[in-house]
């Protein structure tokens, strides 16, 4: 009746052809090897609440990345493939080797789709 296709996992060739770069619109600071991402709170509703209703909404929000996240974010230059990034991550952090590519791809997709901090490059 229905034919179910088995989900195909990400192959090594897929990883070699996946490239990401940092979004140029994102402001960030690097201090002691850790990345702090700075996001402005300038949505019209936030401005309204801040200015008219005198709510205490900060002008900027910060997101501090841990050592793994900072390492990945710093190396997203549009030239390094996800496969190479995973190898570098495995060399630097021995504990990251177990399921490293699955976790790395999931993390990169989160940064791309949810937060718009990075951009996936097509046809590289």
Protein Blocks (a to p, Z undefined) as FASTA:
>chain_A
ZZcdddddddfklmmmpccdddfkbccddeehiacdddddfbfklmmmmmmnopacdfbd
cddddfklmmmmmmmnolacfklmmmmmmmmmmmlmgoklmmmmmmmmmmmmmnopaccd
ehZZ
